[in-house]
Amino acid sequence: MNKISKMLLTTALFAAMLGTVPVAAQAPVSPASVSATFNGKAITFSEQPLLSHGRLLVPYRPIAEAIGAVVGYEAATKTVKVTKGTNTYLLPLESKTATLNGVPVALDEPARVVKGVTMVPIRFVSENLGVDVKYDAAKQTVSLQSTNKPSLRILGPTKDAILYTDKVKVGVAVFNHALTDFRTHMEPHEGQGHVHIWLDTDASDPKVAYKMINGEPAVFEHVKPGKHTLTVQLVGNNHQPIKPEVKQVITFTTKAASDQPKGADKAESAKKYTVSISEFAFKPDKLTIEAGSTVTFTNLDDVDHTVSSKDGSFNSESLGKNDTFTMTFTEAGEYEFYCKPHNFMTGKIIVK
């Protein structure tokens, strides 16, 4: 193999590592000379990172500690535990479902033990700890960068979700904003505060907001069937919105549990899958799932996309960067979909 061919092969492998091109290999493969930095400082790994199904797995302790998280391992449940601030992550080994602040979150590649070292997917851990991930294909480096700007992420319910329940659990992850109890921290202090959550109430009135002062999910009971609006906002100790404003608004629908289609698993036990929208492509573009499973589409591009079925059975709103769209597939069949603004982007969900 000549020098140019080797360079092209290495670049393709590195791009695949971060999910930008498909990878044929089904078993973990050691990528060549991959290094990582956090805010420009090198991260030293105890074991060589591995490529598995197009995702980079790294030893979890060095990457988490570099970001400033506390790491641990629960031997009884074979679960990796990562905490940072009020956010707690539980990643059971060999499971594609992690738990973030008590809310299930889908993984496209599970944590696993390799040569006695616990490995976790670097992108999932990094992005869910409020850190940007970038790569340089020429230099073969993964760059982790902290923005230090307050931000939040609604973990659940997801945008446009359909829930068959009258109890709604709202999970929120907060980054770079220390959550404090306003009853003992009343004076404004930069970088401190709590979270206001409104469900179908006046989002301009702090008095009617649910006030989240830790990472525990907010639970709303006796929610009537119908379409709901959820508003989540970061505020200071004095209940005033921080500046610049950090707020997210989504809608979702609830139905009576008795209306859940036959054959569909309940939301707590239903299998969950993910599809990334990246580099103007659905990844994977073909997915086989079980009836009752949910699929969450996440747009990672800087341009807007949609997830639109060719038969008109479902259609997302325009999804901006990091927006998600979740569908539950209850009936067996094949569902072809595409992006309306970019109709060359196509995919298929096969429901067994």
C-alpha positions in Angstrom: 0.0 0.0 0.0 1.5 3.4 -1.0 1.7 6.4 1.3 -1.3 8.2 -0.2 -3.5 5.1 0.2 -2.4 4.7 3.8 -3.2 8.3 4.5 -6.7 8.0 3.0 -7.4 4.8 4.9 -6.3 6.4 8.2 -8.4 9.5 7.6 -11.5 7.4 6.7 -11.0 5.3 9.8 -10.7 8.4 12.0 -13.8 10.0 10.5 -15.7 6.8 11.1 -14.6 6.8 14.7 -16.7 9.9 15.3 -19.7 8.7 13.3 -19.1 10.7 10.2 -18.9 7.7 7.8 -20.2 4.2 8.0 -17.9 1.4 9.3 -18.1 -2.2 8.1 -16.2 -3.7 11.1 -18.4 -5.3 13.7 -15.8 -5.9 16.4 -13.7 -3.4 18.3 -10.7 -2.2 16.3 -7.8 -0.2 17.7 -7.6 3.1 15.8 -4.1 4.3 14.8 -2.4 6.9 16.9 -5.5 8.7 18.2 -4.9 11.3 20.9 -7.3 13.5 22.8 -7.1 16.9 24.6 -9.4 18.9 26.9 -9.1 22.7 26.6 -5.8 22.1 24.9 -4.3 19.9 27.5 -3.4 16.3 26.6 -5.4 13.4 28.1 -3.3 10.3 28.9 -5.2 7.0 28.4 -4.3 3.9 30.3 -5.4 1.8 27.4 -5.5 2.5 23.6 -9.0 3.8 22.5 -11.0 1.4 20.5 -13.3 1.8 17.5 -16.5 -0.2 17.8 -19.4 0.0 15.3 -18.2 3.5 14.3 -18.0 4.9 17.8 -14.8 5.6 19.8 -14.6 4.0 23.2 -12.0 5.3 25.7 -11.1 4.5 29.3 -13.7 6.3 31.3 -11.7 7.5 34.2 -9.1 9.7 32.4 -11.7 11.3 30.2 -14.2 12.0 33.0 -11.5 13.3 35.4 -10.1 15.6 32.7 -13.5 17.1 32.3 -13.8 17.5 36.1 -16.2 14.7 36.9 -16.1 12.2 39.7 -16.0 8.6 38.5 -16.8 5.3 40.2 -17.9 1.8 39.5 -20.8 -0.2 41.2 -19.5 -3.8 41.1 -22.8 -5.3 42.3 -24.7 -3.9 39.3 -21.7 -3.7 36.9 -22.5 0.0 36.3 -20.2 2.9 35.6 -21.1 6.0 37.6 -20.1 9.5 36.6 -21.1 12.7 38.5 -20.5 16.3 37.8 -22.3 19.0 39.7 -25.9 17.9 40.1 -25.7 15.5 37.1 -25.4 11.8 37.7 -24.8 9.3 34.9 -25.2 5.5 35.2 -23.9 3.4 32.4 -24.6 -0.4 32.9 -22.0 -2.5 31.1 -23.1 -3.9 27.8 -26.4 -2.0 27.9 -27.6 0.5 25.3 -29.6 2.4 27.9 -27.9 4.8 30.3 -29.6 6.8 33.0 -29.0 10.5 33.4 -30.5 12.2 36.4 -33.0 9.3 36.7 -34.1 9.5 33.1 -33.3 6.7 30.6 -31.1 7.9 27.7 -30.4 5.7 24.6 -26.8 4.8 23.7 -25.7 3.8 20.3 -22.7 1.8 21.8 -22.6 0.4 25.3 -19.9 0.7 27.9 -17.8 -2.4 28.2 -14.7 -3.9 29.8 -11.7 -4.5 27.5 -8.5 -6.0 28.9 -9.7 -5.2 32.4 -10.3 -1.5 31.6 -13.8 -0.1 31.6 -14.4 1.7 28.2 -17.2 4.2 27.5 -18.3 6.1 24.3 -16.4 9.4 24.4 -19.0 11.4 22.5 -21.9 10.4 24.8 -20.0 11.1 28.0 -18.6 14.4 26.7 -21.7 15.9 25.1 -23.8 14.9 28.1 -21.3 16.6 30.4 -21.7 19.9 28.5 -18.5 19.6 26.5 -18.1 20.1 22.7 -16.3 17.4 20.7 -14.4 18.2 17.6 -11.8 16.3 15.6 -8.9 17.0 13.3 -8.7 14.3 10.7 -5.2 15.4 9.5 -3.7 15.4 13.0 -5.8 12.5 14.2 -6.9 14.2 17.4 -10.1 14.4 19.4 -10.5 17.9 20.9 -12.8 18.4 23.9 -13.7 22.0 24.7 -15.6 23.4 27.6 -17.7 26.5 26.7 -18.1 27.6 30.4 -21.5 29.1 29.4 -24.6 28.1 31.3 -26.8 25.7 29.4 -29.5 23.1 29.9 -30.9 20.0 28.2 -34.4 18.5 28.6 -33.8 14.8 29.0 -37.4 13.8 29.0 -40.0 13.9 27.8 -38.6 14.3 24.3 -40.0 16.7 21.7 -43.2 15.5 20.1 -43.3 12.3 22.3 -46.5 10.4 22.9 -46.8 9.2 26.5 -49.5 6.7 27.7 -49.7 7.9 31.3 -51.1 10.7 33.6 -47.8 11.0 35.4 -45.1 13.0 33.6 -41.5 12.9 34.8 -39.4 15.8 33.6 -35.6 15.3 33.6 -33.2 18.2 33.1 -29.4 18.3 32.9 -27.8 21.7 33.8 -24.3 22.7 32.8 -22.1 25.5 34.1 -24.8 26.8 36.5 -24.6 25.7 40.1 -28.0 24.7 41.4 -28.7 26.1 44.9 -31.6 26.1 47.3 -33.2 29.6 47.0 -34.6 29.3 50.5 -31.0 29.5 51.9 -29.4 31.3 48.9 -31.5 34.4 48.4 -29.0 36.9 47.2 -28.1 37.0 43.5 -24.8 35.4 42.8 -23.3 35.0 39.3 -23.3 31.3 38.2 -25.8 30.2 40.9 -29.5 29.6 40.8 -32.0 27.0 40.1 -34.4 25.8 37.3 -38.0 26.9 36.7 -40.3 24.4 35.0 -43.8 25.2 33.7 -46.2 22.5 32.4 -49.2 24.1 30.7 -48.9 27.2 33.0 -47.9 30.8 32.5 -44.2 30.7 31.7 -43.8 34.3 32.7 -45.0 33.7 36.3 -42.2 32.3 38.6 -44.8 31.7 41.3 -46.5 28.9 39.4 -43.2 27.3 38.3 -41.9 24.0 39.6 -38.6 24.9 41.2 -35.8 22.4 40.6 -32.9 22.8 43.1 -31.1 19.5 42.4 -30.8 16.9 39.7 -33.8 14.9 40.7 -36.6 14.7 38.1 -39.7 16.9 38.5 -42.9 14.7 38.6 -46.3 16.1 37.5 -49.2 13.9 38.4 -52.8 13.7 37.2 -51.9 15.2 33.8 -54.9 15.2 31.5 -54.7 13.6 28.1 -53.9 16.0 25.3 -51.1 18.1 23.9 -48.8 19.8 26.5 -46.3 22.6 26.5 -43.2 22.3 28.7 -41.0 25.3 29.4 -37.7 25.0 31.2 -35.5 28.0 32.2 -32.4 28.8 34.2 -32.9 31.5 36.8 -30.8 33.1 39.5 -31.2 32.8 43.3 -33.7 35.7 43.1 -35.9 33.7 40.5 -35.0 36.1 37.7 -33.9 34.7 34.3 -30.2 34.7 33.9 -28.7 36.7 31.0 -28.2 35.8 28.3 -31.5 33.8 28.6 -31.3 30.0 28.8 -34.7 28.5 28.0 -36.1 25.6 26.1 -39.7 25.0 25.1 -41.1 21.7 23.7 -44.5 20.1 23.2 -45.6 16.5 23.7 -48.8 14.5 24.0 -50.2 12.3 26.7 -52.9 9.6 26.3 -54.7 7.3 28.7 -52.8 4.1 29.4 -55.8 2.1 28.2 -55.3 3.7 24.7 -51.9 2.2 24.2 -51.9 0.0 21.1 -51.8 -3.7 21.7 -48.3 -5.2 21.3 -46.6 -2.0 22.3 -44.4 -2.2 25.4 -45.0 0.3 28.1 -42.8 3.4 28.0 -40.6 2.2 30.9 -39.7 -1.1 29.2 -39.9 -0.2 25.5 -36.6 -0.5 23.6 -35.1 2.7 22.5 -33.0 3.4 19.4 -31.2 6.4 18.1 -30.6 7.8 14.6 -28.1 10.7 14.1 -28.5 13.3 11.4 -25.0 14.2 10.4 -23.1 15.2 7.3 -26.4 15.4 5.4 -27.2 11.7 6.1 -29.3 9.6 8.5 -27.0 7.3 10.5 -27.9 4.5 10.3 -30.1 4.9 7.3 -31.6 1.5 7.8 -32.7 0.3 11.2 -34.6 -2.9 12.3 -36.5 -2.6 15.5 -39.2 -4.4 17.5 -42.9 -3.3 17.5 -43.4 -0.8 20.4 -39.9 0.5 20.3 -39.1 4.2 20.1 -36.6 5.9 17.8 -35.0 9.3 18.6 -33.6 11.3 15.7 -31.0 13.9 16.7 -29.8 16.6 14.2 -26.0 17.1 14.6 -25.7 19.4 11.5 -25.5 23.2 11.6 -28.5 23.3 9.1 -32.1 22.4 9.7 -33.5 19.0 8.7 -36.8 17.2 9.0 -37.8 13.6 9.5 -40.7 13.0 7.2 -42.3 9.7 6.2 -42.9 9.1 2.5 -46.4 8.0 3.2 -47.3 11.0 5.3 -47.8 9.0 8.6 -45.3 11.2 10.5 -43.4 14.4 10.1 -41.2 16.3 12.4 -41.0 20.1 12.6 -37.8 21.7 11.3 -35.0 20.4 13.5 -32.2 22.8 14.4 -28.8 21.7 15.6 -29.1 19.3 18.6 -32.9 19.2 18.3 -34.6 15.8 18.6 -37.6 14.0 17.2 -39.0 10.8 18.7 -41.4 8.3 17.2 -42.9 5.1 18.7 -43.5 2.4 16.1 -46.3 0.1 17.2 -47.2 -1.6 14.0 -45.0 -4.1 12.0 -44.0 -2.9 8.5 -41.4 -0.8 6.7 -41.4 3.0 7.1 -39.4 5.0 4.6 -38.5 8.6 5.5 -36.6 11.5 4.1 -35.6 15.2 4.8 -37.9 17.6 3.1 -35.4 20.4 2.5 -32.8 17.8 1.3 -34.8 15.0 -0.3 -31.6 13.1 -1.2 -31.4 12.2 2.5 -33.4 9.0 2.9 -33.8 6.2 5.4 -35.9 3.2 6.4 -37.2 1.8 9.7 -38.2 -1.9 9.6 -40.5 -2.9 12.4 -40.7 -6.6 13.2 
